[in-house]
Amino acid sequence: MRSFKDSLPIVVSYFSISTAFGMIAKDYLGFQAILMSALVFAGAAQFIALQMIANKNPSALIVLTTFLVNSRHLLMSSYLARFYRGISRKIRAIVSFGITDETFAVASKRFLENEADYKYNLQLNFFSYLAWVSGTALGIFFGTILPEDVSRVLPFGLTALFISILVSSVRQKSDLIAALTAGVFAVFLPSGWNIVVASLIGCFAGGVAERWMR
């Protein structure tokens, strides 16, 4: 099954990172951390929300902050929408819930290669989702027995995974220009909308470069 094979790097990374999340969240949310992973399924937003909960920030501020962090999903969903013409709203809603940075990168690549359909996307999202929720549960129930050195390096798995996906997706100079431009702006723009704005600027730069290099 291609979807399972493609999901393996994501599954390994998500499982390790969500284990770290469960270990940290246990002190603040208890078993509700599993529910958070099941309903939110957004790594960056969950870690940010957890930090804000620890700091006893107002609920409204937590909701607004996580909304801004996840606003990049508007861009990813809009991009994938063109591959879902004629597909029911129910299927599109289920797929959209499971979209993450990593599943989007893998699925969009397969769609462009005409090697994916909505079933592939659903399966890819499901395997990733299962790893995230089960990893959170593992961190809550068994996190205390993991060596401290191991728990420290677990969160780096997501960074390594995304770098791997990014590198494998760069096939021409315009892709490289888009990636570098977006990366630079994401680092130097103020946090909040920086990911969304940087993505738009990167797409624009990549489009200009592609036309100029023809």
Secondary structure as UniProt FT lines:
FT   HELIX           2..29
FT   TURN            30..31
FT   HELIX           32..40
FT   HELIX           43..54
FT   TURN            55..56
FT   HELIX           59..70
FT   HELIX           72..80
FT   HELIX           81..84
FT   TURN            85..86
FT   HELIX           89..97
FT   HELIX           101..112
FT   TURN            113..114
FT   HELIX           118..142
FT   HELIX           143..145
FT   HELIX           148..153
FT   TURN            154..155
FT   HELIX           156..169
FT   HELIX           173..188
FT   HELIX           194..212
//
